[in-house]
C-alpha cells in the first residue's frame, strides 16, 4: 500500500487564513452586561453625553421627555465615584441581566445601584432600567422611596 504525501496548502492561501483569523480575533465584541452597566457612571460624569453614546447604552431615544429624564437621572448619579460590580445575574432564556453596583459617595458613604439590561452577548446589551439613591430611570409612578445608602459612622 502506497502512502500519499500530506496535502500542502499554498503559502499564499495559508497567509490569507492567518490574516483573516487575526482580523476576526481583533474585532471587539459588544460589552458584557457588567461593562454596559458601568458605562452609566462614565456617562454620568460627562458634561453632556452625545446621542451616539446614549444610543450605544440605552438604544434609540425617540421621546424628548424620556431623553430629558435620562439626562436628569445621570446628573443625579454624577457625584458617585469608583463604581464596582457586586453581582451579575442573567436569565438567558429571557435575554435579561441584572447588575448590582456599589459606588462611593462624596463624604465617604456608599450607594447601591441596580441596573436591568436586555439583549445578548452577540448583539449587545441595552440598559432598560436603573435605580439608586434618589434616582430611577425610567421613573415609576409613584416612586418607591429614595433607595439604599450607607454612611460612615458619626465621628
Secondary structure, DSSP 8 states (H G I E B T S, - for coil): ----------HHHHHHHHHHHHHHHHS-----HHHHHHHHHHHHTSSS--HHHHHHHH-----HHHHHHHHHHHHHHTT-EEEEEEEEEEEGGGTEEEEEEEEE-TTS-EEEEEEEEEEETTTEEEEEEEEETTEEES--SS------EE-----
